[in-house]
Amino acid sequence: MQTQIYRSSHRQRGAAALLVVVVLFFILALVSAYASRNLIFEQRISANNQRATQAFEVAEAGVEFAIASLGAGRVDAACVATTNTAYTSFRQRHVTVDSTGTFSVAPAQTNRRPTCMVLAAGTDCSCPDGNPSLVVPVGTAVAPTFQLRFDAPVAQPGVVRVTSRGCSSIGTQCYAGAAAAADAEAEVSVLLGLNSALATPPSAALTAKGSVNLSGGGASIANTDAPSGGITVNAGGALNNAGAATLRGLPGTPPANTVQANDNSLSVLTADSLFVSLFGMDRATYRSQPAVVRVTCGADCDLQIAQAVSDNPGRVVWAEGDVTFDANRVLGTAAEPVLLFVRGNVTVSANLQLTGMLYLHSAGGANTLSVTAGTTQLFGAVVTEGALTVTGAPTISFDPAILRTIGLTQGSLVRIPGSWRDFAAGS
């Protein structure tokens, strides 16, 4: 019997399909690897963009910090407000301004670089007289940091440049004491201009939009400044009881000729327009600017005002409510005069010496300056938005140099439009 052997072809089927599948899987693996590579690359780009944006934003925050600090009072080595007179204000520490209002950076100030870390709990800063000193919290992975420097690039009064370098973390580019360099850094630079606290100084020792009543108390008002015309009293209304006061103008000028009463240029003004004509802005904007420190008057308002003047050299003091000086006070000097706003009346029952300018205003349109005891001396000028009654014997002496110092050195520093620029650090 002959046996036939049949070979089945089914055992050989699928070999080609298997090869195709392997090749397809290989191609798919290549495509997946390429896609993963692109994904990783995009993630790195996104992370770099995030760090670059973070560095830029913290640099911009540094500029805002500088603007706010330049309008603030005394600060300690940690940039925190202090009442310790051993410390100066932020502005005094980092820039110098001369009698013409020109800002400069002295050699001793060039190495002062205020530096701040932005932490979860808030901002930690260093503003010493020398190199900044920060304590980096243990375990802090990211602490965006900015460092400031100031320049006076042009000899133009009232202008200073601030440059803020921002780092995505606390790196050596922004703080020399850091352990390593930051991943990203950026710089923002802007010119700041002085928004004067007294745009147009008055030209008389006593200026009133309404009438003035000297009330028979023996007040002494003097203006011996020739450029201003030697005007002692400039009033939009009548001047009453002028014979009871001592009025002294330019040598040889009769007292009556030193008075400019019923001045239509004053009487036609509203209280708001008078304010704008002197200070260059409306009162709400003026009151809210960084260079103004506000005091709400209570039982010891004169103490609050004296403390505000001491804590805030070069800043405007705005008092809400009537003020009574019942303790001896010396407010301001020729080098650092005081611009004092009082929304109410002023009563003096002690010795008061104010070097600067006193501005009285009230919703009722009339104010009183009353001296019941002691000696009151006001060097600079007195202005009131309405009628003014003066009782007692204050001495008001017009001093244009003091008013000029206020106008050229005091006020808020604000951005000059068109001066902003950002660039890669070191470029």
C-alpha positions as CSV (number, residue, x, y, z in Angstrom):
1,M,0.0,0.0,0.0
2,Q,1.5,3.3,-1.0
3,T,1.2,6.2,1.5
4,Q,0.9,9.7,0.1
5,I,2.1,12.7,2.1
6,Y,0.2,16.0,1.7
7,R,2.0,19.1,2.9
8,S,-0.4,21.8,4.1
9,S,0.3,25.4,3.1
10,H,-1.7,26.8,6.1
11,R,1.4,26.6,8.3
12,Q,3.2,29.1,6.1
13,R,0.5,31.7,5.9
14,G,0.9,35.0,8.1
15,A,4.7,35.4,7.9
16,A,4.4,38.4,5.6
17,A,1.7,40.0,7.7
18,L,3.8,39.6,10.8
19,L,6.7,41.3,9.1
20,V,4.4,44.2,8.0
21,V,3.1,44.5,11.5
22,V,6.6,44.6,13.0
23,V,7.6,47.3,10.5
24,L,4.5,49.3,11.3
25,F,5.1,49.1,15.0
26,F,8.7,50.2,14.4
27,I,7.5,53.2,12.3
28,L,4.9,54.0,15.0
29,A,7.6,53.9,17.7
30,L,9.7,56.3,15.6
31,V,6.7,58.6,15.2
32,S,5.9,58.4,18.9
33,A,9.5,59.1,19.8
34,Y,9.5,62.1,17.5
35,A,6.2,63.4,18.9
36,S,7.5,63.0,22.4
37,R,10.6,64.8,21.5
38,N,8.6,67.7,20.1
39,L,6.4,67.7,23.2
40,I,9.4,67.8,25.5
41,F,10.8,70.6,23.4
42,E,7.5,72.6,23.6
43,Q,7.4,72.1,27.3
44,R,10.9,73.5,27.6
45,I,9.9,76.5,25.5
46,S,6.9,77.0,27.6
47,A,8.9,76.8,30.8
48,N,11.5,79.2,29.5
49,N,8.8,81.6,28.4
50,Q,7.2,81.4,31.9
51,R,10.5,82.1,33.6
52,A,11.2,85.0,31.2
53,T,7.8,86.5,31.8
54,Q,8.2,86.0,35.5
55,A,11.5,87.9,35.4
56,F,10.0,90.7,33.4
57,E,7.0,91.0,35.7
58,V,9.1,91.1,38.8
59,A,11.3,93.8,37.2
60,E,8.2,95.8,36.5
61,A,7.1,95.3,40.1
62,G,10.4,96.7,41.1
63,V,9.7,100.0,39.3
64,E,6.4,100.3,41.0
65,F,8.1,99.6,44.4
66,A,10.6,102.3,43.6
67,I,7.9,104.9,42.7
68,A,6.0,104.1,45.9
69,S,9.1,104.2,48.1
70,L,10.4,107.4,46.6
71,G,7.2,109.0,47.9
72,A,7.3,107.5,51.3
73,G,8.9,108.5,54.7
74,R,11.7,107.1,56.7
75,V,12.6,103.4,56.2
76,D,14.9,101.1,58.0
77,A,17.5,98.7,56.5
78,A,14.6,96.3,55.6
79,C,12.7,99.0,53.7
80,V,10.1,99.1,56.5
81,A,8.6,102.4,57.6
82,T,10.1,103.6,60.9
83,T,9.9,106.5,63.4
84,N,13.6,106.2,64.2
85,T,15.2,109.5,63.1
86,A,18.5,107.8,62.7
87,Y,17.2,106.5,59.4
88,T,16.5,108.7,56.3
89,S,13.7,108.4,53.8
90,F,14.1,106.1,50.8
91,R,14.5,109.2,48.5
92,Q,17.1,110.8,50.7
93,R,19.1,107.5,50.8
94,H,19.3,106.8,47.1
95,V,19.2,110.2,45.3
96,T,20.3,113.7,46.0
97,V,18.4,116.9,44.9
98,D,20.0,120.3,44.9
99,S,18.4,123.8,45.3
100,T,17.5,123.9,41.6
101,G,15.6,120.7,41.8
102,T,18.2,118.7,39.8
103,F,18.5,115.1,40.9
104,S,21.9,113.4,41.1
105,V,23.4,110.1,42.5
106,A,26.3,110.7,44.8
107,P,29.3,108.3,44.7
108,A,28.3,106.9,48.0
109,Q,24.8,106.2,46.7
110,T,25.8,104.4,43.5
111,N,26.5,101.1,45.4
112,R,23.2,101.2,47.2
113,R,21.0,98.6,45.4
114,P,17.6,98.0,47.1
115,T,16.7,94.3,46.6
116,C,13.5,92.4,47.3
117,M,12.4,88.8,47.2
118,V,8.8,88.0,46.4
119,L,7.8,85.2,48.8
120,A,4.5,83.4,49.5
121,A,4.1,85.3,52.8
122,G,4.9,88.7,51.2
123,T,7.9,90.7,50.1
124,D,11.2,90.6,51.9
125,C,13.5,93.6,51.2
126,S,16.9,95.0,52.0
127,C,17.6,98.8,51.8
128,P,20.9,99.2,53.7
129,D,23.5,102.0,53.2
130,G,25.8,99.3,51.7
131,N,25.3,96.0,50.0
132,P,21.9,94.4,50.3
133,S,21.6,91.5,52.8
134,L,18.8,89.0,52.4
135,V,18.0,85.8,54.3
136,V,16.8,83.2,51.8
137,P,14.3,80.9,53.5
138,V,15.3,77.2,53.7
139,G,13.6,75.1,51.1
140,T,12.6,78.0,48.9
141,A,12.7,76.7,45.3
142,V,11.5,79.8,43.6
143,A,11.9,83.4,45.0
144,P,11.5,85.9,42.2
145,T,13.8,88.8,43.0
146,F,14.4,92.4,41.8
147,Q,17.2,94.8,42.4
148,L,17.1,98.6,41.8
149,R,19.6,101.2,40.8
150,F,19.2,104.9,40.2
151,D,20.8,107.3,37.7
152,A,20.5,110.9,36.8
153,P,21.1,110.7,33.1
154,V,20.2,114.2,32.2
155,A,20.9,117.5,33.9
156,Q,17.2,118.4,33.9
157,P,15.5,119.4,37.1
158,G,13.1,116.9,38.6
159,V,14.2,113.9,36.5
160,V,15.8,110.6,37.6
161,R,16.1,107.2,36.0
162,V,15.3,104.0,37.8
163,T,16.3,100.6,36.4
164,S,14.9,97.4,37.9
165,R,16.6,94.1,37.2
166,G,14.2,91.1,37.7
167,C,15.2,87.5,38.2
168,S,12.8,84.4,38.0
169,S,14.4,83.2,41.2
170,I,16.9,84.6,43.7
171,G,19.9,84.4,41.4
172,T,23.3,86.0,41.4
173,Q,22.3,88.4,38.7
174,C,19.9,90.1,41.2
175,Y,21.6,89.3,44.5
176,A,25.3,88.7,44.8
177,G,24.8,86.5,47.9
178,A,22.7,83.9,46.0
179,A,23.9,80.4,45.6
180,A,23.5,80.1,41.8
181,A,22.3,82.1,38.8
182,A,18.7,82.5,38.0
183,D,17.2,80.8,34.9
184,A,15.9,84.1,33.5
185,E,16.5,87.8,34.0
186,A,15.1,91.0,32.5
187,E,15.6,94.8,33.0
188,V,13.1,97.6,32.9
189,S,14.1,101.2,32.9
190,V,12.0,104.3,33.1
191,L,12.5,108.1,33.7
192,L,10.7,109.5,36.6
193,G,9.7,113.2,36.8
194,L,8.8,115.2,39.9
195,N,5.1,116.1,40.0
196,S,5.7,119.3,42.1
197,A,3.9,119.6,45.4
198,L,3.6,123.4,44.7
199,A,3.3,124.1,41.0
200,T,2.7,127.8,41.3
201,P,3.8,129.4,44.6
202,P,1.7,132.4,45.9
203,S,3.3,135.8,45.6
204,A,1.9,137.3,48.9
205,A,2.6,136.6,52.5
206,L,-1.2,136.0,53.1
207,T,-3.5,135.0,50.2
208,A,-7.3,134.6,50.7
209,K,-9.9,134.0,48.0
210,G,-12.4,135.9,50.2
211,S,-12.1,138.7,52.7
212,V,-9.6,139.0,55.5
213,N,-10.3,140.3,59.0
214,L,-7.2,141.0,61.1
215,S,-9.5,141.4,64.1
216,G,-7.5,143.9,66.1
217,G,-5.0,141.4,67.5
218,G,-1.7,143.0,66.4
219,A,-0.7,140.5,63.6
220,S,2.6,141.2,61.8
221,I,2.7,140.4,58.1
222,A,5.8,141.1,56.0
223,N,7.0,140.7,52.4
224,T,10.3,142.4,51.5
225,D,10.7,140.4,48.3
226,A,11.1,142.8,45.3
227,P,10.2,140.3,42.5
228,S,6.8,139.5,44.1
229,G,6.1,143.2,44.5
230,G,6.2,143.2,48.3
231,I,2.5,142.3,48.7
232,T,1.7,141.5,52.2
233,V,-2.1,140.6,51.8
234,N,-3.7,139.6,48.6
235,A,-7.5,139.1,49.1
236,G,-10.4,138.5,46.8
237,G,-12.6,140.5,49.2
238,A,-12.1,143.4,51.6
239,L,-9.3,143.7,54.2
240,N,-10.8,144.7,57.6
241,N,-9.0,146.0,60.6
242,A,-5.8,146.5,58.7
243,G,-4.8,149.4,61.0
244,A,-4.5,147.0,63.9
245,A,-1.8,145.0,62.2
246,T,1.8,145.7,61.2
247,L,2.2,145.5,57.5
248,R,5.7,145.7,56.1
249,G,6.6,145.6,52.4
250,L,9.4,146.9,50.3
251,P,11.5,149.7,52.0
252,G,9.8,153.0,51.7
253,T,6.4,151.6,50.8
254,P,3.4,152.7,52.9
255,P,1.6,149.8,54.6
256,A,-1.6,150.5,52.7
257,N,0.3,150.1,49.4
258,T,1.4,146.5,50.3
259,V,-2.2,145.3,50.3
260,Q,-4.0,144.1,47.2
261,A,-7.7,143.7,48.3
262,N,-10.9,143.1,46.3
263,D,-8.8,141.3,43.7
264,N,-11.1,140.0,41.0
265,S,-8.6,137.5,39.8
266,L,-9.1,135.7,43.1
267,S,-12.8,136.4,43.8
268,V,-13.9,134.9,40.5
269,L,-12.2,131.6,41.3
270,T,-14.0,128.7,42.8
271,A,-12.3,126.9,45.7
272,D,-11.4,124.0,43.4
273,S,-10.0,126.3,40.7
274,L,-7.8,128.1,43.2
275,F,-6.5,124.7,44.4
276,V,-5.7,123.7,40.8
277,S,-4.0,127.0,40.1
278,L,-1.6,126.5,43.0
279,F,-1.0,122.8,42.9
280,G,-1.6,121.7,39.3
281,M,-4.2,119.0,40.0
282,D,-7.6,118.6,41.7
283,R,-7.6,118.0,45.5
284,A,-8.8,114.4,45.3
285,T,-5.9,113.4,43.1
286,Y,-3.4,115.5,45.1
287,R,-4.5,114.0,48.4
288,S,-4.2,110.4,47.2
289,Q,-0.7,110.7,45.7
290,P,2.3,108.9,47.4
291,A,4.0,112.0,48.6
292,V,1.1,113.1,50.8
293,V,0.7,111.7,54.3
294,R,-2.8,112.1,55.8
295,V,-3.6,112.8,59.4
296,T,-7.1,112.5,60.9
297,C,-7.2,115.0,63.7
298,G,-8.2,113.9,67.1
299,A,-7.6,115.1,70.6
300,D,-3.8,115.4,70.1
301,C,-3.7,116.5,66.5
302,D,-0.7,118.7,66.9
303,L,1.3,115.8,68.2
304,Q,0.1,113.7,65.2
305,I,1.2,116.4,62.8
306,A,4.6,116.8,64.5
307,Q,5.1,113.1,64.3
308,A,4.1,113.0,60.7
309,V,6.5,115.8,59.9
310,S,9.3,114.0,61.8
311,D,8.6,110.6,60.2
312,N,8.2,111.9,56.6
313,P,10.9,114.5,55.7
314,G,10.0,116.2,52.4
315,R,6.4,114.9,52.3
316,V,3.2,116.9,52.3
317,V,1.1,116.7,55.5
318,W,-2.7,116.8,55.1
319,A,-4.7,117.2,58.3
320,E,-8.5,116.5,58.3
321,G,-10.2,118.6,61.0
322,D,-9.5,121.5,63.3
323,V,-6.0,121.7,64.6
324,T,-5.0,123.1,68.0
325,F,-1.3,123.6,68.8
326,D,-1.2,123.5,72.6
327,A,2.4,122.4,73.0
328,N,5.6,124.1,71.7
329,R,6.3,123.0,68.1
330,V,9.0,123.6,65.5
331,L,7.8,122.3,62.1
332,G,10.2,122.4,59.1
333,T,13.4,124.1,58.3
334,A,14.7,126.2,55.4
335,A,16.3,123.0,54.0
336,E,13.2,120.8,54.6
337,P,10.2,123.1,54.7
338,V,6.7,121.8,55.5
339,L,3.6,122.1,53.3
340,L,0.7,121.7,55.7
341,F,-2.9,121.5,54.7
342,V,-5.5,121.9,57.3
343,R,-9.1,121.2,56.5
344,G,-10.5,123.3,59.3
345,N,-9.4,126.0,61.7
346,V,-6.0,126.5,63.4
347,T,-5.7,127.6,67.1
348,V,-2.3,128.2,68.7
349,S,-2.0,128.3,72.5
350,A,1.8,127.7,72.7
351,N,4.9,128.6,70.8
352,L,4.7,127.6,67.1
353,Q,7.3,128.0,64.4
354,L,6.3,126.7,61.0
355,T,8.8,127.0,58.1
356,G,6.9,126.3,54.8
357,M,3.4,127.0,53.7
358,L,0.1,126.7,55.6
359,Y,-3.0,126.1,53.4
360,L,-6.4,126.4,55.1
361,H,-9.6,125.1,53.6
362,S,-13.0,124.1,54.8
363,A,-16.4,123.1,53.4
364,G,-18.0,126.2,55.0
365,G,-15.8,128.6,52.9
366,A,-14.3,130.4,56.0
367,N,-11.4,129.7,58.3
368,T,-9.9,131.2,61.4
369,L,-6.2,131.5,62.5
370,S,-6.4,132.1,66.2
371,V,-3.4,132.8,68.5
372,T,-4.4,132.8,72.2
373,A,-1.0,132.4,73.8
374,G,2.7,132.0,73.0
375,T,4.5,133.2,69.9
376,T,3.4,132.1,66.4
377,Q,5.9,132.5,63.5
378,L,5.1,131.4,60.0
379,F,7.9,131.6,57.5
380,G,6.9,131.1,53.9
381,A,3.2,131.9,53.1
382,V,-0.4,131.4,54.3
383,V,-3.2,130.6,51.8
384,T,-6.9,130.1,52.5
385,E,-9.6,129.1,50.0
386,G,-12.3,131.4,51.5
387,A,-12.6,134.2,54.0
388,L,-10.0,134.3,56.9
389,T,-10.3,135.8,60.4
390,V,-7.0,136.3,62.2
391,T,-7.0,136.8,65.9
392,G,-4.1,137.3,68.2
393,A,-0.6,138.3,67.0
394,P,0.9,135.8,64.6
395,T,3.9,136.8,62.5
396,I,3.7,135.8,58.8
397,S,6.8,136.4,56.8
398,F,6.9,135.8,53.1
399,D,9.9,133.8,52.0
400,P,10.2,132.9,48.3
401,A,13.2,130.7,48.8
402,I,11.3,128.4,51.1
403,L,8.4,128.2,48.6
404,R,10.8,127.5,45.8
405,T,12.3,124.7,47.7
406,I,8.9,123.1,48.2
407,G,8.1,123.5,44.5
408,L,11.5,122.1,43.3
409,T,12.1,119.3,45.7
410,Q,8.8,118.0,47.1
411,G,6.1,116.0,45.4
412,S,5.6,112.6,43.9
413,L,7.9,111.0,41.3
414,V,5.9,109.7,38.4
415,R,6.6,108.0,35.1
416,I,7.5,110.2,32.2
417,P,5.5,109.1,29.1
418,G,7.6,107.5,26.4
419,S,10.6,106.9,28.7
420,W,9.9,103.3,29.4
421,R,12.0,100.6,27.9
422,D,12.8,96.9,28.6
423,F,15.8,95.0,27.4
424,A,17.9,91.9,28.1
425,A,20.0,92.5,31.2
426,G,23.5,93.6,30.4
427,S,22.7,94.7,26.8
